[in-house]
Structures are given as C-alpha cells and as structure tokens.
C-alpha cells in the first residue's frame, strides 16, 4: 500500500474526480475538462488501470446499454481514500511554507484583485 500513496499528478486528479462521483471514463473526462484539464481517453484508461493495481480504485462492468457495450465503472477503494487524503495533507504542508514568503514578494491574492 505504500506505493499507492505515491501519486502522480494525473493519478491524483483522476482519483479526485472519481471521489467526486465520476464513475466512468467519460464522466472523469468531463469532470476534468470542466476544470480545464483535457485528458485523452486512452490516458485515462491506463491511469485507472494503474490505480486499480495500486489498490486505489475498484472497477466492475456496469449494466449494458442499448447500442453500446457496457461501461467499466469505478469507485474509490480504501487505498484511494488514503491516497487522496495523504496528497492533500502533503500539499497543505508545502503551501504552509510558501504562503508567507510569496505574500512578501507578490502580495496577497486580495492585493491583486481589481
């Protein structure tokens, strides 16, 4: 499980999309596109497969649909929840070291709003 906590950037955002309720490759793509991250379907399939091997997501074949094959659906496994919380904790700790020096150099975000 130790390796599951070492997420790449794409793995992290895909896990967050799945955690937010996107349960298919199409749903994950749409959610990421909505926040400005365009990802090819093939890259998502590979990433989701890697996350499943790490124990971060579980998948199953969903119900059949008329005219198309049944989709593979995803949900976070316990390892996925642990991984997203660990990634958030890591980023918060790093940001805590950046906010004050950044504010000294660039000002606060409120200072830059017109």
Secondary structure, DSSP 8 states (H G I E B T S, - for coil): -GGGG---HHHHHHHHHHHTT--SHHHHHHHHHHTT----HHHHHHHHHHHHHTTSEEEEE---BTTB---EEEEE-HHHHHHHHHHHHHHHHHHHHHHHHHHHHH--HHHH--
